[in-house]
């Protein structure tokens, strides 16, 4: 939570600059201390013997010195009592008093920086997690905290959200695309018995917001309930959930109704569909410049797995990328997702799985059988396909995750 306002001078550095300066000053002072007594900062056990302090403390000091990602250093800064133990040990080891004083001043300056910008270490952790220089770990800590909190607030959670999209040239008209999608949840649980939770929504749209000629969708299997025509009954597991399908603006919405909570109500549910009439253009036109597979995150999930599986003829023409858009201001129209102002700073990227990809995923039960539904229904040969994968821990709620690519010109 934000702390009370702190009066700062007009020339107070920006947080990113101030934090880096404080870390580098502390690092420089500790390096001189270690060098002056011949301590090895890469070996906490040896440094503990040289300095006469606990190895847990020398591990923290060594990490301040050696950690290349400066945003990770903050978690290793010891508290005031441990700093006093360290500086007392430096003095006993014969370190020059002026250098010991520099170390003490550097620790104090770090604490002063924290007080100015965040008011405390806990708020500092969240701020660092949100900063652009947080690298591959960016926002993971915050997203994990949010997953736990949102699970309690919304009363449901799932271990996995899956979305796999297939694209291939239509055999009769190669300017159009055959499109299929497989998705679902694994280990979905309610945390309270009442309520309604949105699961899946099927929609088509143009980039410019104009009306799209609905191609219709069909199930990829004959094993379905007419009231929920896209759900794969043979792939469901656990207690059969109460799921309803209804028509909403320009599409279909599947909702999960109330039921048993916790592990006794645990279930996995999957769906599959494809175009009944190919109408997606392979190339850009006056209404569309971008192709996208979108996954709406409407429930707290531990892991989002998205695969884009594309025929090699199309793969040669596209360069997919990931974008994640927040919907804090409310539900966005899909064509508004191109607005970069809504994009969230999440650093996970697509991983290329190459041609004839090994798509097996241990997180998804019977995944290869699920994929066979699309390959078999359209007569695809898996050897002719290229794939990309996104594995996103704790995707933010509420957001839209997009695998997007510029449509080629004809």
N, C-alpha and C positions, 0 to 999 in steps of 0.2 A: 504494500500500500504506500502511496506517496506520503512522505514525512512532511513536517512543517517547513515552510519556506526558509531558505538560508540566504542571508545577504551576501552577495558576492561582488567583487570589484568588476568594473566594466571590462578589464583585461583578463578576466578568468578564462583559461583555455577551454575549448570544447572538450567534452568528456573523452572522446577518442584520443585526443592529443595529450590531455592531462593524465589519463590512465597509463598510456605508453611511457610518458616521461617518468612517472612514479615507479613503474616496473623496471625501466632501464637503469634509473639511479640506484635502486635497491640491488639490482643484479650486479652492477659495477662495483658497489661497495663490498658485497659478499665475495665476489671473485678475488678482490684484493686481499680480503681476510684469509681466504682459503690458500691463496698463493703464498702469503707471508708465513704460514705455519706448515706448508707442505701437505695440506689435506686434499684428498681426492674427492671432488664434488660428485663424481659419477659412482662412487662406492659409499653408500650411507654407513655401512658397517665399519669400514676403515676410517671414515671421517669421524664417526662416533668415538673410536679409540683415540684418535689424534686430539680431538677437542674435549673429550671427557664429558659428552652429553649423550642423551638417549638417541638411538638410531632412527626412531620415528621423526625426531626433530631434524636430524641431519638429512633424512629423506626429503622433508619439506624444503629445507634450505637448498639442497641439491636440485630440486625441481625448479625453484625460483631461478637458479643459475642456468640450467640446461634446457628447460622446456622451450621448444621453438615457437609454439603457438602462444603468444602472450596472453590471449584471453583465458587460457587454462591456468595461468599462474595464480590468479586470485584465490582459487580454492586451496592453495598451498601456503598462503600467507598466515603465519601463526598468530595467535592472540597475544595480548600484552604480557601475560605471565610467562609464556614460552619465549617471547622475545627477550625478556629480562634474563631468563636462564641462558639463552644463547650468548648475549653480550657479556654476562658474567664469565662464561666459559672462555670467550675470546680473550678477555683480560687475563684470566689465569694462564692461558696458553702463551702469553707474551705478546699479543697483538698490540701495536702502537695505539696508545689511548686516543689519539686524534682519529685514527681509522675506526676504532670502536664507536666513537662519538658520531662519525659519519653514518655508520650502520644504524645507530639509534635514530638519527635524524631522518634517514631514508624511510624507516618503518613509520615514523611519526608523519612524514609527508604523505605516505600512502594512505594512512588513516584519515588525514586531513582531506585528501582528494575524495575519499569515499564519503565523508561527511558532507562535503560541498555538493556532490552530484547525486547521491542516492540516500544518504542518511544512515546506511547500515549495510552489512555484508550480504544479508539475504536479498535486499533489493538490488545490490550490485550484481549478484549472480543472474538475476532475471534480465538486467540491462545488458550484460555481456552476452547472454544467450540470444538477445534480439539484435545485436549489432551486426553490421555487414561484415566485419572482420572475424566473425565466429566460425568461418570455414565450414568443413564438412559436418561439424556437430551443431550447426546453427539451428536454434530453436528446438532441438530434440528434448532438452530438459523441460522447457516450457510446455511443449506439446504433450509430454508424458504427464506432467502435473495436470494439464487441462483434460486429458483423457480420464483420469481418475475423478476429477471434479464433475465433468460433464456426465459421466456414467451415473453418478448419484443424482444429479439434477434432472436428467432426462429419463432415468429409470430403465436404461437398457445399455448393452454393450456387446461387442463381437470381437472375436480373436482376429478375424480376417475379413476384408472386403476384396472381392475379386472382380476385375473387369478385363475381358479379352476381346479385342476387335480384329476382325478379318477383312482384308480388302483384296480384291482380285478383279482383273478386267472381265467384263461379261463376255461369254463365249460368242454370243450373237452380235453384240455391238461393243467392241473394245473401247469406245469412247465413254461408256458407262461402267459403273462398278457394281459387282456383287458385294454385298456387305452382310456380315453376320456378327453377332455379339453374344458372348457368354459371360455371365456374371453371377454374383451371389454373395452369401455370407457363410462363414464357417464358425461354428460354436457361438451362435447368437443366444444371448440370455436376457431375459427381463429381470430387472431389479425391483420392480413393483408390478403388481398383478393387473392394475387398471391402465388405461391410456391406449393411445394409438400411435404407432411409429411408422413414418414413411420409409419404405425400403427401396423401391425401384421406380424410375419414371422413364418412359420411352417417348422421345420427342425428336422431330426433325425441324431444322430452321435454316434460313439463309443468313449469310454474314450481315447483310444490310437491313435485316429485320423484315423483309418482305415475306409474304406468305409462300410456304413451300408446298409443292404438290405432293401430298402424302402418298408414299409408295405402298403403304400398307405393310404389315409385318406378319410373318408366319412362324409357327413353331418349327424347330429343327427335328422334332421327334413326334411320333404319333401317340406317345404316352403322356397325355395331359388331360386335365379337368377343364371342360368348356368354360367354367366360370373364372378360371385362372389359366388361360391358354398357353402361357409361355413358361410356366413353372415346370421343372423337371422332377416329377414325383419319384422316379427311380433313383435319383441322385440325392434326395433328401435323407436326412438321418436324424436320430433323436425323436423327441416327441413331436408329432405332426402339428405345425403351427397353424393358427387361424389367420389366414391371409386373404384379403379381399382386393379385388381389382375394380377400379372405377375410371370413368372417362373424366379428364380434366382438360384445361386449355391446350388444345392441339396435341393431345397425347393420352397415354395411359399411366395411371399411378397405382402401384401395389402397396398396400398397407398391412402392417402386422397389428393384430388386435391383442387385447389382454389375455393372460394365461398364467400358468405356474411360473414362479420365480426361481432364480438360481439354477443349479445344476439339474434339478428335476425337470426344468422346462427347456433345457439346452437343446438346440436344433441347428442343423445346417440346411440351407435352402439355396437352390440355384435355378437360373433361368437361361433360356437360349432363344434367339429369334434371328430371322433373316428377312431380307426384302422379298416381298411376293412379286413385285414388279420393279426391275432395276430402273432407277431414275437418278441416282447420284452420279453427277458428272465427274469424270476423271480429271478434267481440265478446268482451269479458271474461266469464269464467265462474268457477265455484267453484275451478277448478284453475289458471287462467291470468289474469294481469293485464297481462302484457308480451309484445309480439311482438319477435322478435330474428332477425337474420341473424348467424351466428357464423363467424369464420374462425380456425381453430387455426394458430398459427405454430409449425411443427415443424421448419422448415428455415431457415437464414439466407437472407434475401432483401433485395435493395437497395430495392425499392419494393413496397408493398402498395396495390393499387387495388381499392376496393370501391364498387360502384354499387348503390343501392336504387332500383328502377324500379317505381312504384306507380300503379295506375289512379287517375285524378283523383277518383273518388268516395271512395276510401279516403284519398287524400292530404289531403283537406279535414278529415279527422278525426284526423290524427296529427301529432306533432312529433318526428321522429327525432333522436337524439343518439348520440354515440360514447362508448363506455367500453372501456377496455383493462385486462384482468385478468391479473396474473402468476400463474404456477403454480409458484413456487419451492418450495413445500412438497409438491409432487407433483401428480398428476392430480386435478383437481376434478371433481365431478359438475356437470353443466351448470347445474342449478337453484341451485347454490351461488355462481354468478357474480354474483348480486345483492349479495353481501357486499362493501361498499365498502372494507373493510380490505385487500382484495386488489387494489384498483384502482391502476394505475400513473399517475404524473403526466405524461401526454403531452398536449401542448396542441393538436395538430392537430384540426380540427373538420370537420364536414360542410359541403360547399359545395352550395347549391341550384342545380340546372341548369334549373329551371323546367318549364313544360308543353311537350309535344312537344320534349323535350330533344335537344340536339346531343351525342350520346353518343360520337362518334368519339374515340379515344384513340391517339395515335401510339405509345405504349408497347406496345400490344397488336396483334399481327399479325392482320389480317382480323377486327377486332373487330365491325364492323357485320354481317358475315356470321354471326358467332357469335350476335349478338343476334337476328337474323332467325329463328334456330331456334325461339326461344320465341314470338316474335310470330306466326310462321306456324303453329306447331303448335297454338296455342290460338285462332287467328283474331283476335289482338289488332290494333288499329289504333294505331301509335305516337303518333298525335296525341292519343290519349286518356290519355296517361301523363305523370306527373311524376317527376323523378329527383333524387336527392342523390348526391354523390360524396365519398369519402374517399380522399385520396392521402397515404399515410404512409411517409416514407422510413425504411428500416432498422427495420421493426417488431421489437420485442424478442422474443427467444427465451428461454424458452418462454412464450407468452402466448396469450390468447384475445381477439380483437378483435371487439367487438360493436357493430352498429348496432341500436339498440333504441328502442322507442316504447311508450307506454302504450296498451293496447287500449281502444277506445271502449266505452262502455256502449250497449246496444241501446235 
